[in-house]
Amino acid sequence: SSREITNNWQLQKGEYILYLGRIVPEKGLKYLIRAFNELNTSKKLVIAGGASDSNDFMKELQQLAKKNPQIIFTGFVQGRMLEELYSNTYVYVLPSDLEGMPMSLLEAMSYHNCCLVSDIQECVEVTGESALCFEKGNYKDLRDKLQLLCDSPDLVQEYRKRAEGRIGDTYGWDKVVKETLKLYGNEEVSDENFNGK
């Protein structure tokens, strides 16, 4: 259902593009807003997440977005609101320049979303062939891929199926998660944490 997100932000299923994560410069949010401002779409852009440290960066983003009423900043979300945002989005986008462990991407894929991510290793390792990539830092490529997805519901559906397939293959998915965590030296990860040893 989408009751809470409809009540709070008038969001309908399939009518918005979602970024969900921390509001920090390395997440590529400036390119995302710049790219979205040039799109030809009736969809909204939802930027969900809390700003850390100082609010200067958030103010900068709001300035970039101020002429576009289709861009919504929700602030920090959790619980049912978080689930509704993930489960009703048209596309999930993660335009990061740098990532540690992209947990929000793992979550977005677990909701069988079509994901659009920057082509950095950390994102590509998680998604494999099951998401669309754009060239890191290239806002025009991001804009063009977003426009393609907005214009191509069939393609979005195809990537949804791929995300579902990647997650449905439990052994493969556990392995991806485990390898990804290992990549970041997470000492607490051991086979016991995963079913697909």
Steps between C-alpha positions, in 0.01 A plus 500: 500500500607863465271663755764681708707629210182615325380679815837661566625586152219413254716221357336226292636160407733516200486879481837588652873431480662431837836572657519373856813542707715750683499857367875544447705628202654166400156355421480697173180684590604819322519313168174329576312827549670658201412198283142489629452872431561427131267200475176503311278309743196542721665278764632646821846463650499399867820556697457317828753506780644708777772761455809433710747741664406839362197606305700699246495221246126448546446875445705478181283213375180683587629802309564281192150354533308812592356575155376143459184413696541135391798455737409395853733477801343275762766516770584187699252215454456164672254218561186493289588821316832351391331180380238695305765713329697191391199296396324765290786666313532492121882501509752504783812704425839497675732749323795470744858597425611298802330219689585288795248221523194617300237365739220715358571347158478149646170598658366659181580181310335287765177687411559392135554856383646618174824664615720755326848525652835663432751258347727489806620155602309495830165547324572274204610215730160509666286534188688299237293517179180560691513882507568776251828693548613846402850644490597632844488878521355539150173681558407488128530121498294488821238729342486292179462170689230649724316630194528158335347334807223762531412437134531120514274326755579167332870547567426587863297180527789302350742637763247425774497137386879494496518639855250238611703229329821615662340495843304183430826319442564485873839341483617755247358787701647387830831461327480851355418648839774300671762589240397865511524512878835323485620762254451762768678298765193436711652259748165398639394331181525126515325211330266464796337831402386357170290202397677444172836382627 
